[in-house]
């Protein structure tokens, strides 16, 4: 699956839908593996730790908050081993236009809280 193809765009739509649903249901995080499985149920083959997954997560956040004012959907996706997002989430959250402050844990908790409030 390559970026900027119809297949990628359909998978991106599915990622956004899954993460929005998750945010509306209380913003409980899900693992990369769980997201990959849910995408497979929706007929999108996206391995949890390779290929387009990091790009889809970044693009989902950018689509939802292009100007940085809304919470980042990708905050909901975490590593099974740590229960926290990967380094890619924190890089995205700290770059313009997002520029989220605080240490990693503080930043992530704030983003989860913002998602829960925003998507009620």
C-alpha positions in Angstrom: 0.0 0.0 0.0 1.5 3.3 -1.1 0.6 6.8 0.1 -1.6 8.9 -2.1 -3.3 5.9 -3.7 -7.0 5.1 -3.4 -6.2 2.0 -1.3 -4.2 4.2 1.2 -7.0 6.8 1.3 -9.6 4.1 2.1 -7.4 2.8 4.8 -6.9 6.3 6.2 -10.6 6.8 6.2 -10.9 3.6 8.2 -8.2 4.6 10.7 -9.9 8.0 11.3 -13.3 6.2 11.8 -11.9 3.7 14.2 -10.0 6.3 16.3 -13.0 8.7 16.3 -15.2 5.8 17.5 -12.7 5.0 20.2 -12.5 8.7 21.3 -16.3 9.0 21.5 -16.4 5.8 23.6 -14.2 7.4 26.3 -10.7 7.6 24.6 -9.3 4.3 25.9 -6.1 3.6 24.1 -5.7 0.6 21.8 -2.6 -1.2 20.8 -1.0 -1.2 17.3 -2.0 -4.8 17.0 -5.6 -4.1 17.9 -5.8 -1.3 15.4 -4.2 -3.6 12.7 -6.8 -6.3 13.6 -9.7 -3.9 13.4 -8.4 -2.6 10.0 -8.2 -6.2 8.8 -11.9 -6.7 9.8 -12.7 -3.7 7.6 -10.7 -5.3 4.7 -7.5 -3.2 5.0 -4.2 -5.1 5.4 -2.0 -2.9 7.5 0.7 -4.7 9.6 1.0 -3.3 13.1 4.7 -2.5 13.0 5.7 -2.0 9.4 4.5 -0.5 6.1 2.0 2.3 6.1 0.9 2.2 9.8 3.0 5.1 11.1 2.0 7.2 8.0 -1.6 6.4 8.5 -1.5 7.5 12.1 0.3 10.7 11.4 -2.1 11.5 8.5 -5.2 10.7 10.6 -4.0 13.3 13.2 -3.1 15.8 10.5 -6.5 15.3 8.8 -8.4 15.9 12.1 -6.3 18.8 13.2 -4.4 20.5 10.3 -3.9 23.7 12.3 -3.0 22.0 15.5 -5.9 23.2 17.5 -7.7 19.8 18.0 -6.4 16.8 19.9 -4.3 14.2 18.0 -6.1 11.0 17.2 -2.9 9.0 17.1 -2.6 9.5 20.9 -5.0 6.6 21.2 -2.6 4.0 19.7 -0.1 2.5 22.1 2.6 -0.1 22.3 1.5 -3.3 24.0 4.8 -3.5 26.0 4.6 0.0 27.5 1.0 1.1 27.2 2.2 4.3 25.7 2.5 5.7 22.2 5.6 5.2 20.1 8.2 7.9 19.6 6.6 8.9 16.3 3.6 10.3 18.2 5.7 12.5 20.4 7.7 13.8 17.4 4.4 14.8 15.7 3.0 16.4 18.8 6.1 18.6 19.3 6.5 19.8 15.8 4.6 22.8 14.3 1.7 23.4 14.2 1.1 21.2 17.2 4.0 22.2 19.5 2.6 20.4 22.5 4.4 21.2 25.8 5.5 19.1 28.7 7.3 15.8 29.2 6.1 12.8 27.2 3.8 11.4 29.9 2.2 14.8 30.6 1.8 15.5 26.9 0.2 12.2 26.2 -2.2 12.3 29.2 -3.3 15.8 28.2 -3.9 14.7 24.7 -6.0 11.7 25.8 -8.0 14.0 28.1 -8.6 16.5 25.2 -9.7 13.6 23.0 -12.2 12.4 25.6 -13.6 15.9 26.0 -13.6 16.9 22.4 -15.4 13.8 21.1 -18.1 13.6 23.7 
